[in-house]
Amino acid sequence: MRFSIGFLVLLVSISVLNPPAFGQGSGELIAFSNPESLASRTPILIAHRGGVITATAPECSLAAIRLAGQDGYDMVELDIQATKDNLAVVFHDRNLEEDAGKKGRVSDYDRDELIQWPLLGTEEKIPTLEQALSLCREIGLGVMLDFKTEGAENYYRHVHDAIRDAGLHESTITITSRKAIREFFMIDLKSPIWFRVLDGDDPLSKGRYAFDRASAFDRERIEELHSRGLLAIPALNTFHYPPETNLRDAARDAERLLELGVDGFQIDSVYQHFFGLPRRPLPGFEGE
């Protein structure tokens, strides 16, 4: 285990006491089929919204991915969408205007046109999936894929081949449970099992981990997941908490869940100092 709950303290400033050496950039990829690889990284840290976001590293950019590797994350979440020509780019919002200053949606344009556009206020451009995966492979980051839009069969096959060709098939999971992924993917792209499945007639079966907001995890639920061989991976995202108590509430959840033995977290980078990583202000974040 990387560190004990004793490293987390809740003060007015919310800081980490004597943070441990954390994420030294070894470049060794996480392997979800290898229990030793998972255990050595507990808790697994996954950077939400495409990496560590700063004024010069916007969400879902190659710069944000690089910072995630530099700061010591194990994985990065990549939001992907289908272009007009059924290829994949890394982009979060359906609407292009706020982040790229263009009218319409990703699906209205071919990939070669989209990747020429800078993300507003920076020199970064919309990345292709291949560019993002290649960088992740180079710096040793696993990938959590979020399929933001649906696509034709050749879109899913394109994503499958990109993961395989990047050598990330053992290091990629998805938070999207979609029939097309099961149908067109020959690699074992591990998907989440939702709590409603655990509560229903399907005995757990097809998932490899449980993913939800922090409030969905308690001791009983985590013990149940572990008894079935599943990982517990809660999300700490800024939109889960009210602005006036955002940092304090998120820190309490992090402390509680570490004590209960969760296996990892998907986090917004404004929370990364809870885990001994460098403190990074998040542009536009007004929480306390």
PyMOL commands that set and color helices and strands:
alter all, ss='L'
color gray80, all
select helices_A, chain A and resi 5-7+35-39+48-50+62-71+97-100+106-108+111-114+129-139+153-165+179-184+195-199+214-216+219-227+238-240+243-260+269-275
alter helices_A, ss='H'
color red, helices_A
select strands_A, chain A and resi 44-47+75-82+88-90+142-147+172-174+209-213+231-236+264-267
alter strands_A, ss='S'
color yellow, strands_A
deselect
rebuild
show_as cartoon
